[in-house]
Amino acid sequence: MLASKRLLLLSANMIDNKVKHFREQKNLTQEQLGHAVGVSRQTIIAIEKGNYEPSLVLAMRLAKFFKVRVEDLFMLH
């Protein structure tokens, strides 16, 4: 594979998430969830839209908050 194609594949958004689904199940606002896990409302919005892939630490905080596995929130595709 050409290096440029490989770089393009690596830079493409490759993670889906169910953060919005779990947040809505708990009837939480984005602001409330952000406060609970130590980030801004804008960070939660970006994660839910797929514009931001959280760090491993933040992914683990979210999973712990929702009492699910990281794999239940974030999936590779």
PyMOL Python script that loads the backbone (N, CA, C, O; Angstrom):
from pymol import cmd

cmd.read_pdbstr("""\
ATOM      1  N   MET A   1       0.850  -1.181   0.000  1.00  0.00           N
ATOM      2  CA  MET A   1       0.000   0.000   0.000  1.00  0.00           C
ATOM      3  C   MET A   1       0.893   1.242   0.000  1.00  0.00           C
ATOM      4  O   MET A   1       1.910   1.298   0.691  1.00  0.00           O
ATOM      5  N   LEU A   2       0.496   2.203  -0.770  1.00  0.00           N
ATOM      6  CA  LEU A   2       1.249   3.450  -0.821  1.00  0.00           C
ATOM      7  C   LEU A   2       1.164   4.165   0.519  1.00  0.00           C
ATOM      8  O   LEU A   2       0.150   4.093   1.213  1.00  0.00           O
ATOM      9  N   ALA A   3       2.232   4.849   0.869  1.00  0.00           N
ATOM     10  CA  ALA A   3       2.273   5.561   2.148  1.00  0.00           C
ATOM     11  C   ALA A   3       1.150   6.580   2.253  1.00  0.00           C
ATOM     12  O   ALA A   3       0.569   6.741   3.326  1.00  0.00           O
ATOM     13  N   SER A   4       0.829   7.272   1.166  1.00  0.00           N
ATOM     14  CA  SER A   4      -0.233   8.286   1.222  1.00  0.00           C
ATOM     15  C   SER A   4      -1.601   7.649   1.471  1.00  0.00           C
ATOM     16  O   SER A   4      -2.415   8.216   2.200  1.00  0.00           O
ATOM     17  N   LYS A   5      -1.863   6.498   0.889  1.00  0.00           N
ATOM     18  CA  LYS A   5      -3.137   5.808   1.131  1.00  0.00           C
ATOM     19  C   LYS A   5      -3.206   5.305   2.568  1.00  0.00           C
ATOM     20  O   LYS A   5      -4.255   5.377   3.208  1.00  0.00           O
ATOM     21  N   ARG A   6      -2.091   4.800   3.065  1.00  0.00           N
ATOM     22  CA  ARG A   6      -2.049   4.309   4.438  1.00  0.00           C
ATOM     23  C   ARG A   6      -2.326   5.443   5.413  1.00  0.00           C
ATOM     24  O   ARG A   6      -3.069   5.259   6.377  1.00  0.00           O
ATOM     25  N   LEU A   7      -1.742   6.614   5.178  1.00  0.00           N
ATOM     26  CA  LEU A   7      -1.956   7.775   6.024  1.00  0.00           C
ATOM     27  C   LEU A   7      -3.418   8.202   5.985  1.00  0.00           C
ATOM     28  O   LEU A   7      -3.988   8.545   7.021  1.00  0.00           O
ATOM     29  N   LEU A   8      -4.022   8.185   4.822  1.00  0.00           N
ATOM     30  CA  LEU A   8      -5.428   8.546   4.683  1.00  0.00           C
ATOM     31  C   LEU A   8      -6.305   7.591   5.486  1.00  0.00           C
ATOM     32  O   LEU A   8      -7.233   8.033   6.164  1.00  0.00           O
ATOM     33  N   LEU A   9      -6.032   6.303   5.422  1.00  0.00           N
ATOM     34  CA  LEU A   9      -6.810   5.326   6.182  1.00  0.00           C
ATOM     35  C   LEU A   9      -6.660   5.526   7.681  1.00  0.00           C
ATOM     36  O   LEU A   9      -7.629   5.396   8.428  1.00  0.00           O
ATOM     37  N   LEU A  10      -5.464   5.839   8.116  1.00  0.00           N
ATOM     38  CA  LEU A  10      -5.230   6.031   9.544  1.00  0.00           C
ATOM     39  C   LEU A  10      -5.874   7.309  10.061  1.00  0.00           C
ATOM     40  O   LEU A  10      -6.276   7.377  11.223  1.00  0.00           O
ATOM     41  N   SER A  11      -5.973   8.324   9.204  1.00  0.00           N
ATOM     42  CA  SER A  11      -6.515   9.590   9.658  1.00  0.00           C
ATOM     43  C   SER A  11      -8.045   9.626   9.597  1.00  0.00           C
ATOM     44  O   SER A  11      -8.656  10.515  10.190  1.00  0.00           O
ATOM     45  N   ALA A  12      -8.669   8.693   8.901  1.00  0.00           N
ATOM     46  CA  ALA A  12     -10.132   8.664   8.810  1.00  0.00           C
ATOM     47  C   ALA A  12     -10.716   8.303  10.168  1.00  0.00           C
ATOM     48  O   ALA A  12     -10.127   7.541  10.934  1.00  0.00           O
ATOM     49  N   ASN A  13     -11.899   8.871  10.452  1.00  0.00           N
ATOM     50  CA  ASN A  13     -12.573   8.564  11.712  1.00  0.00           C
ATOM     51  C   ASN A  13     -12.947   7.088  11.716  1.00  0.00           C
ATOM     52  O   ASN A  13     -13.795   6.662  10.932  1.00  0.00           O
ATOM     53  N   MET A  14     -12.332   6.315  12.580  1.00  0.00           N
ATOM     54  CA  MET A  14     -12.519   4.876  12.583  1.00  0.00           C
ATOM     55  C   MET A  14     -13.238   4.380  13.829  1.00  0.00           C
ATOM     56  O   MET A  14     -13.293   3.172  14.062  1.00  0.00           O
ATOM     57  N   ILE A  15     -13.788   5.277  14.628  1.00  0.00           N
ATOM     58  CA  ILE A  15     -14.452   4.869  15.858  1.00  0.00           C
ATOM     59  C   ILE A  15     -15.878   5.402  15.874  1.00  0.00           C
ATOM     60  O   ILE A  15     -16.110   6.596  15.684  1.00  0.00           O
ATOM     61  N   ASP A  16     -16.825   4.506  16.101  1.00  0.00           N
ATOM     62  CA  ASP A  16     -18.214   4.892  16.333  1.00  0.00           C
ATOM     63  C   ASP A  16     -18.441   4.883  17.832  1.00  0.00           C
ATOM     64  O   ASP A  16     -17.693   4.244  18.572  1.00  0.00           O
ATOM     65  N   ASN A  17     -19.471   5.591  18.286  1.00  0.00           N
ATOM     66  CA  ASN A  17     -19.742   5.564  19.719  1.00  0.00           C
ATOM     67  C   ASN A  17     -21.230   5.641  20.003  1.00  0.00           C
ATOM     68  O   ASN A  17     -22.026   6.062  19.164  1.00  0.00           O
ATOM     69  N   LYS A  18     -21.581   5.224  21.206  1.00  0.00           N
ATOM     70  CA  LYS A  18     -22.970   5.232  21.678  1.00  0.00           C
ATOM     71  C   LYS A  18     -23.130   6.138  22.898  1.00  0.00           C
ATOM     72  O   LYS A  18     -24.028   5.929  23.714  1.00  0.00           O
ATOM     73  N   VAL A  19     -22.277   7.125  23.022  1.00  0.00           N
ATOM     74  CA  VAL A  19     -22.325   8.018  24.182  1.00  0.00           C
ATOM     75  C   VAL A  19     -23.678   8.714  24.263  1.00  0.00           C
ATOM     76  O   VAL A  19     -24.282   8.775  25.334  1.00  0.00           O
ATOM     77  N   LYS A  20     -24.159   9.240  23.139  1.00  0.00           N
ATOM     78  CA  LYS A  20     -25.442   9.937  23.146  1.00  0.00           C
ATOM     79  C   LYS A  20     -26.567   9.000  23.583  1.00  0.00           C
ATOM     80  O   LYS A  20     -27.434   9.394  24.363  1.00  0.00           O
ATOM     81  N   HIS A  21     -26.557   7.776  23.090  1.00  0.00           N
ATOM     82  CA  HIS A  21     -27.572   6.784  23.466  1.00  0.00           C
ATOM     83  C   HIS A  21     -27.596   6.571  24.977  1.00  0.00           C
ATOM     84  O   HIS A  21     -28.660   6.632  25.592  1.00  0.00           O
ATOM     85  N   PHE A  22     -26.435   6.323  25.579  1.00  0.00           N
ATOM     86  CA  PHE A  22     -26.376   6.079  27.022  1.00  0.00           C
ATOM     87  C   PHE A  22     -26.711   7.335  27.811  1.00  0.00           C
ATOM     88  O   PHE A  22     -27.348   7.254  28.861  1.00  0.00           O
ATOM     89  N   ARG A  23     -26.290   8.496  27.318  1.00  0.00           N
ATOM     90  CA  ARG A  23     -26.597   9.757  28.007  1.00  0.00           C
ATOM     91  C   ARG A  23     -28.106   9.996  28.017  1.00  0.00           C
ATOM     92  O   ARG A  23     -28.679  10.363  29.043  1.00  0.00           O
ATOM     93  N   GLU A  24     -28.731   9.788  26.884  1.00  0.00           N
ATOM     94  CA  GLU A  24     -30.175  10.009  26.802  1.00  0.00           C
ATOM     95  C   GLU A  24     -30.961   9.005  27.649  1.00  0.00           C
ATOM     96  O   GLU A  24     -32.012   9.345  28.191  1.00  0.00           O
ATOM     97  N   GLN A  25     -30.462   7.779  27.764  1.00  0.00           N
ATOM     98  CA  GLN A  25     -31.120   6.788  28.626  1.00  0.00           C
ATOM     99  C   GLN A  25     -31.155   7.253  30.071  1.00  0.00           C
ATOM    100  O   GLN A  25     -32.094   6.944  30.805  1.00  0.00           O
ATOM    101  N   LYS A  26     -30.138   7.992  30.479  1.00  0.00           N
ATOM    102  CA  LYS A  26     -30.067   8.503  31.856  1.00  0.00           C
ATOM    103  C   LYS A  26     -30.676   9.900  31.988  1.00  0.00           C
ATOM    104  O   LYS A  26     -30.608  10.514  33.053  1.00  0.00           O
ATOM    105  N   ASN A  27     -31.270  10.397  30.906  1.00  0.00           N
ATOM    106  CA  ASN A  27     -31.888  11.730  30.907  1.00  0.00           C
ATOM    107  C   ASN A  27     -30.936  12.817  31.380  1.00  0.00           C
ATOM    108  O   ASN A  27     -31.304  13.676  32.181  1.00  0.00           O
ATOM    109  N   LEU A  28     -29.711  12.769  30.875  1.00  0.00           N
ATOM    110  CA  LEU A  28     -28.697  13.759  31.233  1.00  0.00           C
ATOM    111  C   LEU A  28     -28.484  14.742  30.096  1.00  0.00           C
ATOM    112  O   LEU A  28     -28.613  14.385  28.924  1.00  0.00           O
ATOM    113  N   THR A  29     -28.161  15.973  30.442  1.00  0.00           N
ATOM    114  CA  THR A  29     -27.727  16.927  29.435  1.00  0.00           C
ATOM    115  C   THR A  29     -26.250  16.672  29.138  1.00  0.00           C
ATOM    116  O   THR A  29     -25.559  15.986  29.891  1.00  0.00           O
ATOM    117  N   GLN A  30     -25.790  17.231  28.039  1.00  0.00           N
ATOM    118  CA  GLN A  30     -24.369  17.134  27.713  1.00  0.00           C
ATOM    119  C   GLN A  30     -23.541  17.818  28.787  1.00  0.00           C
ATOM    120  O   GLN A  30     -22.450  17.357  29.122  1.00  0.00           O
ATOM    121  N   GLU A  31     -24.051  18.907  29.322  1.00  0.00           N
ATOM    122  CA  GLU A  31     -23.345  19.619  30.380  1.00  0.00           C
ATOM    123  C   GLU A  31     -23.231  18.763  31.645  1.00  0.00           C
ATOM    124  O   GLU A  31     -22.172  18.715  32.271  1.00  0.00           O
ATOM    125  N   GLN A  32     -24.307  18.099  32.015  1.00  0.00           N
ATOM    126  CA  GLN A  32     -24.285  17.240  33.212  1.00  0.00           C
ATOM    127  C   GLN A  32     -23.291  16.089  33.050  1.00  0.00           C
ATOM    128  O   GLN A  32     -22.535  15.778  33.971  1.00  0.00           O
ATOM    129  N   LEU A  33     -23.299  15.462  31.874  1.00  0.00           N
ATOM    130  CA  LEU A  33     -22.362  14.362  31.634  1.00  0.00           C
ATOM    131  C   LEU A  33     -20.928  14.871  31.652  1.00  0.00           C
ATOM    132  O   LEU A  33     -20.053  14.252  32.257  1.00  0.00           O
ATOM    133  N   GLY A  34     -20.687  15.988  30.994  1.00  0.00           N
ATOM    134  CA  GLY A  34     -19.338  16.556  30.998  1.00  0.00           C
ATOM    135  C   GLY A  34     -18.843  16.831  32.403  1.00  0.00           C
ATOM    136  O   GLY A  34     -17.704  16.511  32.745  1.00  0.00           O
ATOM    137  N   HIS A  35     -19.706  17.428  33.218  1.00  0.00           N
ATOM    138  CA  HIS A  35     -19.333  17.714  34.608  1.00  0.00           C
ATOM    139  C   HIS A  35     -19.016  16.416  35.365  1.00  0.00           C
ATOM    140  O   HIS A  35     -18.067  16.367  36.148  1.00  0.00           O
ATOM    141  N   ALA A  36     -19.805  15.379  35.131  1.00  0.00           N
ATOM    142  CA  ALA A  36     -19.619  14.108  35.842  1.00  0.00           C
ATOM    143  C   ALA A  36     -18.292  13.431  35.498  1.00  0.00           C
ATOM    144  O   ALA A  36     -17.712  12.738  36.334  1.00  0.00           O
ATOM    145  N   VAL A  37     -17.811  13.632  34.272  1.00  0.00           N
ATOM    146  CA  VAL A  37     -16.559  12.972  33.870  1.00  0.00           C
ATOM    147  C   VAL A  37     -15.394  13.940  33.730  1.00  0.00           C
ATOM    148  O   VAL A  37     -14.306  13.540  33.317  1.00  0.00           O
ATOM    149  N   GLY A  38     -15.608  15.216  34.069  1.00  0.00           N
ATOM    150  CA  GLY A  38     -14.506  16.170  34.118  1.00  0.00           C
ATOM    151  C   GLY A  38     -14.112  16.820  32.807  1.00  0.00           C
ATOM    152  O   GLY A  38     -12.952  17.185  32.616  1.00  0.00           O
ATOM    153  N   VAL A  39     -15.083  16.970  31.888  1.00  0.00           N
ATOM    154  CA  VAL A  39     -14.799  17.661  30.626  1.00  0.00           C
ATOM    155  C   VAL A  39     -15.903  18.673  30.354  1.00  0.00           C
ATOM    156  O   VAL A  39     -16.901  18.726  31.072  1.00  0.00           O
ATOM    157  N   SER A  40     -15.715  19.474  29.313  1.00  0.00           N
ATOM    158  CA  SER A  40     -16.711  20.486  28.976  1.00  0.00           C
ATOM    159  C   SER A  40     -17.877  19.883  28.194  1.00  0.00           C
ATOM    160  O   SER A  40     -17.794  18.779  27.656  1.00  0.00           O
ATOM    161  N   ARG A  41     -18.950  20.640  28.154  1.00  0.00           N
ATOM    162  CA  ARG A  41     -20.115  20.258  27.341  1.00  0.00           C
ATOM    163  C   ARG A  41     -19.703  20.143  25.876  1.00  0.00           C
ATOM    164  O   ARG A  41     -20.181  19.261  25.163  1.00  0.00           O
ATOM    165  N   GLN A  42     -18.814  21.033  25.427  1.00  0.00           N
ATOM    166  CA  GLN A  42     -18.359  21.012  24.040  1.00  0.00           C
ATOM    167  C   GLN A  42     -17.621  19.718  23.712  1.00  0.00           C
ATOM    168  O   GLN A  42     -17.725  19.213  22.594  1.00  0.00           O
ATOM    169  N   THR A  43     -16.878  19.181  24.673  1.00  0.00           N
ATOM    170  CA  THR A  43     -16.177  17.909  24.456  1.00  0.00           C
ATOM    171  C   THR A  43     -17.183  16.791  24.261  1.00  0.00           C
ATOM    172  O   THR A  43     -17.012  15.956  23.372  1.00  0.00           O
ATOM    173  N   ILE A  44     -18.232  16.758  25.078  1.00  0.00           N
ATOM    174  CA  ILE A  44     -19.262  15.723  24.940  1.00  0.00           C
ATOM    175  C   ILE A  44     -19.942  15.850  23.581  1.00  0.00           C
ATOM    176  O   ILE A  44     -20.180  14.845  22.911  1.00  0.00           O
ATOM    177  N   ILE A  45     -20.256  17.073  23.173  1.00  0.00           N
ATOM    178  CA  ILE A  45     -20.870  17.296  21.863  1.00  0.00           C
ATOM    179  C   ILE A  45     -19.970  16.749  20.756  1.00  0.00           C
ATOM    180  O   ILE A  45     -20.440  16.045  19.863  1.00  0.00           O
ATOM    181  N   ALA A  46     -18.691  17.069  20.815  1.00  0.00           N
ATOM    182  CA  ALA A  46     -17.749  16.623  19.784  1.00  0.00           C
ATOM    183  C   ALA A  46     -17.632  15.097  19.749  1.00  0.00           C
ATOM    184  O   ALA A  46     -17.550  14.509  18.671  1.00  0.00           O
ATOM    185  N   ILE A  47     -17.623  14.456  20.914  1.00  0.00           N
ATOM    186  CA  ILE A  47     -17.569  12.992  20.968  1.00  0.00           C
ATOM    187  C   ILE A  47     -18.822  12.404  20.332  1.00  0.00           C
ATOM    188  O   ILE A  47     -18.739  11.505  19.495  1.00  0.00           O
ATOM    189  N   GLU A  48     -19.980  12.914  20.733  1.00  0.00           N
ATOM    190  CA  GLU A  48     -21.245  12.385  20.215  1.00  0.00           C
ATOM    191  C   GLU A  48     -21.361  12.546  18.699  1.00  0.00           C
ATOM    192  O   GLU A  48     -21.925  11.682  18.028  1.00  0.00           O
ATOM    193  N   LYS A  49     -20.836  13.636  18.158  1.00  0.00           N
ATOM    194  CA  LYS A  49     -20.890  13.874  16.714  1.00  0.00           C
ATOM    195  C   LYS A  49     -19.830  13.088  15.951  1.00  0.00           C
ATOM    196  O   LYS A  49     -19.865  13.021  14.722  1.00  0.00           O
ATOM    197  N   GLY A  50     -18.887  12.492  16.680  1.00  0.00           N
ATOM    198  CA  GLY A  50     -17.808  11.768  16.021  1.00  0.00           C
ATOM    199  C   GLY A  50     -16.692  12.669  15.546  1.00  0.00           C
ATOM    200  O   GLY A  50     -15.855  12.251  14.746  1.00  0.00           O
ATOM    201  N   ASN A  51     -16.666  13.907  16.030  1.00  0.00           N
ATOM    202  CA  ASN A  51     -15.618  14.852  15.642  1.00  0.00           C
ATOM    203  C   ASN A  51     -14.387  14.776  16.536  1.00  0.00           C
ATOM    204  O   ASN A  51     -13.365  15.396  16.244  1.00  0.00           O
ATOM    205  N   TYR A  52     -14.483  14.026  17.610  1.00  0.00           N
ATOM    206  CA  TYR A  52     -13.377  13.939  18.576  1.00  0.00           C
ATOM    207  C   TYR A  52     -13.346  12.529  19.143  1.00  0.00           C
ATOM    208  O   TYR A  52     -14.364  12.007  19.597  1.00  0.00           O
ATOM    209  N   GLU A  53     -12.180  11.925  19.113  1.00  0.00           N
ATOM    210  CA  GLU A  53     -11.990  10.615  19.716  1.00  0.00           C
ATOM    211  C   GLU A  53     -11.335  10.821  21.078  1.00  0.00           C
ATOM    212  O   GLU A  53     -10.217  11.328  21.162  1.00  0.00           O
ATOM    213  N   PRO A  54     -12.028  10.431  22.137  1.00  0.00           N
ATOM    214  CA  PRO A  54     -11.503  10.705  23.481  1.00  0.00           C
ATOM    215  C   PRO A  54     -10.253   9.902  23.785  1.00  0.00           C
ATOM    216  O   PRO A  54      -9.978   8.872  23.169  1.00  0.00           O
ATOM    217  N   SER A  55      -9.510  10.404  24.746  1.00  0.00           N
ATOM    218  CA  SER A  55      -8.348   9.663  25.230  1.00  0.00           C
ATOM    219  C   SER A  55      -8.830   8.376  25.888  1.00  0.00           C
ATOM    220  O   SER A  55     -10.013   8.230  26.198  1.00  0.00           O
ATOM    221  N   LEU A  56      -7.922   7.465  26.092  1.00  0.00           N
ATOM    222  CA  LEU A  56      -8.266   6.217  26.778  1.00  0.00           C
ATOM    223  C   LEU A  56      -8.803   6.514  28.172  1.00  0.00           C
ATOM    224  O   LEU A  56      -9.767   5.885  28.609  1.00  0.00           O
ATOM    225  N   VAL A  57      -8.200   7.454  28.866  1.00  0.00           N
ATOM    226  CA  VAL A  57      -8.648   7.803  30.219  1.00  0.00           C
ATOM    227  C   VAL A  57     -10.081   8.308  30.202  1.00  0.00           C
ATOM    228  O   VAL A  57     -10.892   7.895  31.031  1.00  0.00           O
ATOM    229  N   LEU A  58     -10.403   9.200  29.266  1.00  0.00           N
ATOM    230  CA  LEU A  58     -11.766   9.716  29.193  1.00  0.00           C
ATOM    231  C   LEU A  58     -12.744   8.618  28.784  1.00  0.00           C
ATOM    232  O   LEU A  58     -13.850   8.552  29.322  1.00  0.00           O
ATOM    233  N   ALA A  59     -12.361   7.765  27.852  1.00  0.00           N
ATOM    234  CA  ALA A  59     -13.228   6.649  27.461  1.00  0.00           C
ATOM    235  C   ALA A  59     -13.517   5.749  28.665  1.00  0.00           C
ATOM    236  O   ALA A  59     -14.640   5.276  28.835  1.00  0.00           O
ATOM    237  N   MET A  60     -12.509   5.517  29.488  1.00  0.00           N
ATOM    238  CA  MET A  60     -12.692   4.686  30.679  1.00  0.00           C
ATOM    239  C   MET A  60     -13.569   5.395  31.708  1.00  0.00           C
ATOM    240  O   MET A  60     -14.385   4.750  32.366  1.00  0.00           O
ATOM    241  N   ARG A  61     -13.416   6.709  31.858  1.00  0.00           N
ATOM    242  CA  ARG A  61     -14.282   7.465  32.777  1.00  0.00           C
ATOM    243  C   ARG A  61     -15.741   7.384  32.344  1.00  0.00           C
ATOM    244  O   ARG A  61     -16.634   7.183  33.167  1.00  0.00           O
ATOM    245  N   LEU A  62     -15.973   7.543  31.041  1.00  0.00           N
ATOM    246  CA  LEU A  62     -17.338   7.454  30.524  1.00  0.00           C
ATOM    247  C   LEU A  62     -17.924   6.062  30.756  1.00  0.00           C
ATOM    248  O   LEU A  62     -19.068   5.930  31.193  1.00  0.00           O
ATOM    249  N   ALA A  63     -17.147   5.039  30.466  1.00  0.00           N
ATOM    250  CA  ALA A  63     -17.621   3.665  30.672  1.00  0.00           C
ATOM    251  C   ALA A  63     -17.933   3.417  32.144  1.00  0.00           C
ATOM    252  O   ALA A  63     -18.956   2.814  32.467  1.00  0.00           O
ATOM    253  N   LYS A  64     -17.067   3.873  33.029  1.00  0.00           N
ATOM    254  CA  LYS A  64     -17.300   3.698  34.466  1.00  0.00           C
ATOM    255  C   LYS A  64     -18.560   4.440  34.897  1.00  0.00           C
ATOM    256  O   LYS A  64     -19.351   3.916  35.682  1.00  0.00           O
ATOM    257  N   PHE A  65     -18.752   5.651  34.393  1.00  0.00           N
ATOM    258  CA  PHE A  65     -19.930   6.425  34.744  1.00  0.00           C
ATOM    259  C   PHE A  65     -21.206   5.700  34.328  1.00  0.00           C
ATOM    260  O   PHE A  65     -22.170   5.648  35.092  1.00  0.00           O
ATOM    261  N   PHE A  66     -21.211   5.141  33.120  1.00  0.00           N
ATOM    262  CA  PHE A  66     -22.398   4.451  32.618  1.00  0.00           C
ATOM    263  C   PHE A  66     -22.493   2.993  33.080  1.00  0.00           C
ATOM    264  O   PHE A  66     -23.486   2.312  32.820  1.00  0.00           O
ATOM    265  N   LYS A  67     -21.444   2.527  33.769  1.00  0.00           N
ATOM    266  CA  LYS A  67     -21.393   1.141  34.256  1.00  0.00           C
ATOM    267  C   LYS A  67     -21.480   0.136  33.100  1.00  0.00           C
ATOM    268  O   LYS A  67     -22.222  -0.845  33.146  1.00  0.00           O
ATOM    269  N   VAL A  68     -20.687   0.427  32.066  1.00  0.00           N
ATOM    270  CA  VAL A  68     -20.581  -0.458  30.906  1.00  0.00           C
ATOM    271  C   VAL A  68     -19.101  -0.618  30.568  1.00  0.00           C
ATOM    272  O   VAL A  68     -18.246   0.058  31.139  1.00  0.00           O
ATOM    273  N   ARG A  69     -18.817  -1.509  29.644  1.00  0.00           N
ATOM    274  CA  ARG A  69     -17.444  -1.683  29.179  1.00  0.00           C
ATOM    275  C   ARG A  69     -17.121  -0.605  28.145  1.00  0.00           C
ATOM    276  O   ARG A  69     -18.023  -0.093  27.483  1.00  0.00           O
ATOM    277  N   VAL A  70     -15.871  -0.266  28.007  1.00  0.00           N
ATOM    278  CA  VAL A  70     -15.442   0.695  26.988  1.00  0.00           C
ATOM    279  C   VAL A  70     -15.944   0.232  25.618  1.00  0.00           C
ATOM    280  O   VAL A  70     -16.378   1.047  24.803  1.00  0.00           O
ATOM    281  N   GLU A  71     -15.885  -1.076  25.369  1.00  0.00           N
ATOM    282  CA  GLU A  71     -16.318  -1.627  24.078  1.00  0.00           C
ATOM    283  C   GLU A  71     -17.814  -1.447  23.846  1.00  0.00           C
ATOM    284  O   GLU A  71     -18.272  -1.509  22.705  1.00  0.00           O
ATOM    285  N   ASP A  72     -18.581  -1.226  24.910  1.00  0.00           N
ATOM    286  CA  ASP A  72     -20.017  -0.970  24.761  1.00  0.00           C
ATOM    287  C   ASP A  72     -20.270   0.465  24.312  1.00  0.00           C
ATOM    288  O   ASP A  72     -21.319   0.757  23.738  1.00  0.00           O
ATOM    289  N   LEU A  73     -19.331   1.354  24.564  1.00  0.00           N
ATOM    290  CA  LEU A  73     -19.448   2.761  24.178  1.00  0.00           C
ATOM    291  C   LEU A  73     -18.761   3.081  22.853  1.00  0.00           C
ATOM    292  O   LEU A  73     -19.267   3.882  22.067  1.00  0.00           O
ATOM    293  N   PHE A  74     -17.618   2.460  22.606  1.00  0.00           N
ATOM    294  CA  PHE A  74     -16.795   2.787  21.445  1.00  0.00           C
ATOM    295  C   PHE A  74     -16.489   1.538  20.645  1.00  0.00           C
ATOM    296  O   PHE A  74     -16.069   0.524  21.204  1.00  0.00           O
ATOM    297  N   MET A  75     -16.700   1.608  19.320  1.00  0.00           N
ATOM    298  CA  MET A  75     -16.484   0.469  18.447  1.00  0.00           C
ATOM    299  C   MET A  75     -15.624   0.868  17.254  1.00  0.00           C
ATOM    300  O   MET A  75     -15.835   1.921  16.652  1.00  0.00           O
ATOM    301  N   LEU A  76     -14.663   0.028  16.919  1.00  0.00           N
ATOM    302  CA  LEU A  76     -13.893   0.234  15.690  1.00  0.00           C
ATOM    303  C   LEU A  76     -14.734  -0.199  14.504  1.00  0.00           C
ATOM    304  O   LEU A  76     -15.515  -1.146  14.599  1.00  0.00           O
ATOM    305  N   HIS A  77     -14.576   0.484  13.407  1.00  0.00           N
ATOM    306  CA  HIS A  77     -15.285   0.034  12.181  1.00  0.00           C
ATOM    307  C   HIS A  77     -14.339   0.033  11.016  1.00  0.00           C
ATOM    308  O   HIS A  77     -14.733  -0.311   9.902  1.00  0.00           O
TER     309      HIS A  77
END
""", "prot")
cmd.dss("prot")
cmd.show_as("cartoon", "prot")
cmd.util.cbc("prot")
cmd.orient("prot")
